[in-house]
Amino acid sequence: MIAIMLIFTVALSFSFVGTRVVRDVAINTGFVAVPKADRAHTEVTALMGGVAIYTASIVALLVIAALTTVFFGNQLGVAEFLAIISAASLMSAVGLWDDRKALPAKVKLLAQFIPAIFIYFAGVQVSMPGISDPMLSEFVNFIITVCWLLYITNAINYLDNADGTAVMTSATASAIFLLIAVLNGQQLVSVLAAALLGASLGFARYNLPLPRSTIFMGDSGSLFLGFLLAILGIKIRIPGNTAVITWMVPVLVLGLPIFDTALVFISRRRRGISFFRGGVDHTTHRLARLGMDKLSVALTVSLITGALGLIAIFVTQAVFYEAYIIFGSIIFVAIYMLWFLEFKASYTLRTGQAIPFQPENTITK
């Protein structure tokens, strides 16, 4: 527990102080986000917050890894630990590259495959039970692992569309993973979650609308946070329960970004526009158009993630029928919200735009 408190404190301190330094550097070097028609922000804002989040997390992780190895031996599993840090660093680098050069969506996605494949072969992978054929098992595990890593990584990236939303979701999800890991004696997951929690909260002070965000994390931060949260979802274990139940835990904890990405995908498919373009049609934008101010939106997504996290904690101790009734109920609520926010909502509420002009067909004599 002392190690967890230490890593949280180090990450929080470095992030809180480092964010101010990085913000000044970004402004002085022109590394800023310029307002665009497909973005919600309206002011030029520093765009290197991900560097502060990354640095704070990595410094805290390396400090605790060094201390743990010196005093207690290889309890963290140095090889796997370093593999996770290396892959997350590569993912953050992809995001930083995109922040600076605005990569085409397909190039950016292809670049994300590299750390995802690397971490799979480093041993961080989903293991599907009940498949007797080794080759088929390997193939299925590979596909599910890579899809999960890329979906969650980009879901957090897409959720970074309003002040404080991605960082508060990440902080809350990290806190839930930390609690579950501590209760189940998972040291590696605990230190990773504690680092993410500290770094996220330190950065949140400047990213929340208090009264406005003064720095954005950019893709370097959101891809880093999303990738590590996806890894936490894979690594979390509940020894006292069965895998046919515990697979629900990371899905519930990360339920909001999963829902948001699905909502935007369905919405844009209905309108015939690219999923990879920017837009103000995310869950957060729709909540704002329903009357919430920016701070309320950020706190609401954190509250929803926290509520889903508490349900996930209950599921860790649930029996089969309890877990599936709960999960089924959550799916029902998600489908209802999808209907309410997409199929029942007006075009303006869904997209933030006026209904396109469609001239009536006329018949000339």
Buried (B, 14 or more C-beta within 10 A) or exposed (E): EEBBEBBBEBBBBBBBEBBBEBBEBBBEEEBBBEEEEEBBBEEEBBBBBBBBBBBBBBBBBBBBBEEBBEEEEEEBEEEBBBBBBBBBBBBBBBBBBBBBEEBEEEEBBEBBEEBBBBBBEBEBBBEBEEBEEEEEBEEBBBEBBBEBBBBBBBBBBBBBBBBBBBBBBBBBBBBBBBBBBBBBEBBBBBBBBBBBBBBBBBBBBBBBBBEEBBBBBBBBBBBBBBBBBBBBBBBBBBEEBEEEBBBBBBBBBBBBBBBBBBBBEBBBEEEEEEBEEEBBBBBBBBBBBEEBEBBBBBBBBBBBBBBBBBBBBEBBEBEEEEBBEBBEEBEEEBEEBBEEBBEEBEEEBBBBEEEEEEEEEEEEE
